[in-house]
């Protein structure tokens, strides 16, 4: 796994840490095989916050889940070409 992807994933999780502190968990929806095997364990060890990590395999799967509403995810990692479309549809906020 490229170090940049792992660093990016940790940065995204860390950015959501403030939201997660009250409940001590962050809910993440990301591409399968996108982060290193030890990323979540490292995040929890560093912050004390657990991560519920769910994966998807296509932009269509992500879009369907987000458009259904009330996903419960704190962090979602779409690809750039779908991000603007999902923001416009109201399924993802910045």
MOWOPE-V321460 format. One line per field, one symbol per residue. burial: I if it has 16 or more other C-alpha atoms within 10 Angstrom, else O. A space follows every 10 residues. Layout:
# MOWOPE-V321460
burial: ???
This chain:
# MOWOPE-V321460
burial: OOOOOIOOII OOIIOIIOOI OOOOIIIIII IOOOIIOOOI OOIIOOOOII IOOOIIOOOO OIIOOIOOOO OOOIIIIIOO OOIOOIOOOO IIOO
